[in-house]
Amino acid sequence: MVVQELLLLGIYKEISCCGLHSIAALMHSFACICLQIDMDTIEVSNLNRQFLFRQSHVGQSKAKVARDAVLRFRPHISITPYHANVKDSNFNVDFFKQFNVILNGLDNLDARRHVNRLCLAAEVPLVESGTTGFLGQVTVHVKGKTECYECQPKPAPKTYPVCTITSTPSKFVHCVVWAKDLLFAKLFGDKNQDNDLNVRSNDAARSSKNADDVFEWGENEDIEQYGRRIYDHVFGYNIEQALSNEETWKNRNKPRPIYCRDVLPDIMTQRNGNNVDKTDDLSSASAMASLGLKNPQDIWCLMENTKVFIEALKLFFTNRRKEIGNLSFDKDDLLAVEFVTAAANIRAASFNIPLQSLFEAKGIAGNIVHAVATTNAIVAGLIVIEAIKVLKKDTESYRMTYCLEHPSKKMLLMPVEPFEPNKSCCVCSETPLSLEINTHRSKLWDFVEKIVKAKLGMNSPLIMHATALLYEVGDDLEEDEIANYNANLEKVLSELPSPVTGGTMLTVEDLQQEFTCNIHIKHREEFDEEKEPDGMVLSGWTQALPEKKDAKTSNGNGASTSKSLPTKPGNTEIDTEVKEISDGTVSPGTKRKLSEFSDGSPVDHSSDVDETRNNKKIQKHDDEDELVMLDHWDSDMSKKQRLP
Amino acid sequence: MAEPKTKYDRQLRIWGEQGQTALEKASICLLNCGPTGSETLKNLVLGGVGSITVIDGSKVELGDLGNNFMVDESCVGQSKAKCVCTFLQELNDAVKAKFIEEYPEALVDSNPSFFSQFTLVVATQLAEDSMMKLDKICREANVLLIFARSYGLTGFVRNSVKEHAVIESKPDHFLDDLRLNNPWSELKRFAESIDLKVPDPVAHKHTPYVVILVKMAEEWAKAHGGALPSTRDEKKEFKELLKAGMVAMDEDNYKEAIEASFKVFAPRGISSDLQQIIHDSCSEVDSNSSDFWVMVAALKEFIVNEGGGEAPLEGFNTRYDIFN
């Protein structure tokens, strides 16, 4: 009897719940030692699918409770729970080397990339997985044999240009971002943080001091007066200011200013006595409750939204004064969700965008991903099947399996043979990248935050320019070293001790991930504010057309794949969390657009309802045998089915 | 719903209130609670199904412990139905859970009317002859039936359901239907009010693509005896005509028109599927007819009268931007 060790990484949110039990059940012929890492605690909304947990477990560590649950039906296996973040430095390459296989069900791109790199460094096979609603996938990654998790660049979380949010929203999601990241943050968050709330489209001066004072609550100001004043300022005055700039509105629908007195003529007196003596239950204050609005799925009219806005603001200031100045938006904070919903709706009304219910707004603001028990059960089963193949080293049988919502060629599960490693993958093939940047304007800090951390997914980077160490992170640094690095962060690239100008090369490393990347710097003066808001463009991480390992069709199941064209079925990577959702496609009722197939017959596929209408993500037609080359064979490819 | 059901929040975002209500009204009967049946029911229970009744005559044996996590050592020797039911009840106390310790085959033979009380029967690991009998029983009683069997890494699932109507199917894709191949009178008039060849370049590039298509389609029809482009060559020619209408390279409205030109190529009138439905005998409705057929009857009348051979336009409330 061979002792096989399995490492189970991640999150019981969805998959590992089933995964653990399946593994426990199936591995009866192996003495199984499992470790599990999960930093989450159990929440009520988990209970519709994470069946190892009960109501009584809410608040406890997922890793621990899951382990206890499994031991109950498999008492003799060894499971060690770690209630920790997988990015902790203890989980280093040596730690990973202990295991025969890693099973990953994490819910964010960053952590997944981190794990991918560790698996590559430790040379341990990785079985990756994810689900969203009815969709899911399981993929196998073995160094040298298959693509690594990052060979196909994953879609970056959607962000919106600042001016769209501050001045020219055209979709409800823009209003939500405004309400959450600007207004809510301004009123209830850290006052010292930069805030673009008062920025107008062509206003060069960002937060001017005078403008900020408007948001301060006056000494003896009546709280409802304060609320109305804020309302009038952001929905009335600010809009009027924006309208005065004719240029902006030449080709756009003009917003209309909304003033409180027009919507809600009378000051709201205490209604139905509900909130008069609510001093006992401070933490559960709710504007909806005190206004008698019962159903979160209702779409409130402008007047109701206005009432909620003012009432919520009131409740924050009367019942939760201490928190103000430190609050950040939390989707489980009902009052915060109510406020953001109301504010977003009023702004939407102003810009002639359809209003949404609290339920919808909450989903958008909280980046909530829909989830159900069945998909997770299916994917869990698939994970185990792949894990068994990996443990048996049955390389020819490894498959990437995609779980679809609607059958394609009469199949709900699409197995695809893994592709060979991408020769231009900067992670597993160590190809160098190029960066266009203004070396006289951008600071090292910008480079570290936007490129090294955000795009390259490094956590503890080390940056070198030839032999000069420009920046590093570590526990064992001396004070003067830290001071030196901090000083470097503030300098523009061309003025660093070892000047970084066009034509030079930077080497960026993350020691924990054992990942090194060389970046060629190209100087560029100007960047488009809307299309390149970061002011820098990273390239070179392209998707090579992967060669299939051999020309045979996959699996003989009828999921035929063409010899020369790379194909991925209907939906490829589905991350269970994306930082900003695109276009509010969360709700069940939302529909996506049908686009044209080049020869005139409409094709069933979903593409983003995108302003640029640039999406020609033409895919395999369900009933046709021919496959079509995708227009954009780049990082956009894998967001064929972009899900919230 | 009176208060936010936080527990179901994530799945409500998939199937909405309607779906959740349907689930909560359903009563399920499970025949045989081995791994397949238990796993199936588990997912329904987690989702908040109304009630479940587990029917299994066997006792828990040691061999069951390795493949069904709803039973543990303490269950050995007890009724499997009872143990599984207890476990499932723990998963969601909002679900009404019952069990009957009896072999499903026997029940099928002795008490067929038993099944009429359920919305759905899930029959697992049944032998063929029992399946056939059960199928007949359920059809007559108008009960939905799903069969499942699994063997190692293979298995099958089979539905046995009579004709049923799905209203509000929430399709993933929709064609924003402006009926450009047969525009309604107000749209026609609107298009007529606009001159495609307007001299001002700004106005020219702001003509809505819908108007461009309506007008160009009309011109084409005039030149082709009332017909719209239908062959590959004609469609190509039409697109070329659109292109020729551009006066500058950056005219997005013309590009949009070209991209959307397929809307003009769509054949007029209703599809053959729709024809079949409205001419079905069920569309002659009476007081017994289901909601679905009543709606079909109304649709039929519309098509014949106001519609002039076309179905009503699909309504959407966010497409104001088309007329920007």
Boltz contact constraints between the chains, C-beta under 6 A:
constraints:
  - contact:
      token1: [A, 21]
      token2: [B, 69]
      max_distance: 6.0
  - contact:
      token1: [A, 25]
      token2: [B, 67]
      max_distance: 6.0
  - contact:
      token1: [A, 28]
      token2: [B, 66]
      max_distance: 6.0
  - contact:
      token1: [A, 44]
      token2: [B, 6]
      max_distance: 6.0
  - contact:
      token1: [A, 44]
      token2: [B, 7]
      max_distance: 6.0
  - contact:
      token1: [A, 45]
      token2: [B, 6]
      max_distance: 6.0
  - contact:
      token1: [A, 45]
      token2: [B, 9]
      max_distance: 6.0
  - contact:
      token1: [A, 45]
      token2: [B, 10]
      max_distance: 6.0
  - contact:
      token1: [A, 47]
      token2: [B, 7]
      max_distance: 6.0
  - contact:
      token1: [A, 48]
      token2: [B, 7]
      max_distance: 6.0
  - contact:
      token1: [A, 48]
      token2: [B, 8]
      max_distance: 6.0
  - contact:
      token1: [A, 48]
      token2: [B, 10]
      max_distance: 6.0
  - contact:
      token1: [A, 48]
      token2: [B, 11]
      max_distance: 6.0
  - contact:
      token1: [A, 48]
      token2: [B, 46]
      max_distance: 6.0
  - contact:
      token1: [A, 49]
      token2: [B, 46]
      max_distance: 6.0
  - contact:
      token1: [A, 51]
      token2: [B, 46]
      max_distance: 6.0
  - contact:
      token1: [A, 51]
      token2: [B, 91]
      max_distance: 6.0
  - contact:
      token1: [A, 72]
      token2: [B, 72]
      max_distance: 6.0
  - contact:
      token1: [A, 73]
      token2: [B, 69]
      max_distance: 6.0
  - contact:
      token1: [A, 73]
      token2: [B, 72]
      max_distance: 6.0
  - contact:
      token1: [A, 133]
      token2: [B, 14]
      max_distance: 6.0
  - contact:
      token1: [A, 296]
      token2: [B, 4]
      max_distance: 6.0
  - contact:
      token1: [A, 354]
      token2: [B, 318]
      max_distance: 6.0
  - contact:
      token1: [A, 363]
      token2: [B, 13]
      max_distance: 6.0
  - contact:
      token1: [A, 370]
      token2: [B, 10]
      max_distance: 6.0
  - contact:
      token1: [A, 370]
      token2: [B, 13]
      max_distance: 6.0
  - contact:
      token1: [A, 370]
      token2: [B, 14]
      max_distance: 6.0
  - contact:
      token1: [A, 371]
      token2: [B, 10]
      max_distance: 6.0
  - contact:
      token1: [A, 372]
      token2: [B, 11]
      max_distance: 6.0
  - contact:
      token1: [A, 372]
      token2: [B, 14]
      max_distance: 6.0
  - contact:
      token1: [A, 373]
      token2: [B, 43]
      max_distance: 6.0
  - contact:
      token1: [A, 373]
      token2: [B, 46]
      max_distance: 6.0
  - contact:
      token1: [A, 374]
      token2: [B, 43]
      max_distance: 6.0
  - contact:
      token1: [A, 377]
      token2: [B, 43]
      max_distance: 6.0
  - contact:
      token1: [A, 588]
      token2: [B, 14]
      max_distance: 6.0
  - contact:
      token1: [A, 588]
      token2: [B, 16]
      max_distance: 6.0
  - contact:
      token1: [A, 591]
      token2: [B, 174]
      max_distance: 6.0
  - contact:
      token1: [A, 594]
      token2: [B, 173]
      max_distance: 6.0
  - contact:
      token1: [A, 594]
      token2: [B, 175]
      max_distance: 6.0
  - contact:
      token1: [A, 596]
      token2: [B, 259]
      max_distance: 6.0
  - contact:
      token1: [A, 596]
      token2: [B, 262]
      max_distance: 6.0
  - contact:
      token1: [A, 600]
      token2: [B, 235]
      max_distance: 6.0
  - contact:
      token1: [A, 600]
      token2: [B, 262]
      max_distance: 6.0
  - contact:
      token1: [A, 604]
      token2: [B, 173]
      max_distance: 6.0
  - contact:
      token1: [A, 606]
      token2: [B, 172]
      max_distance: 6.0
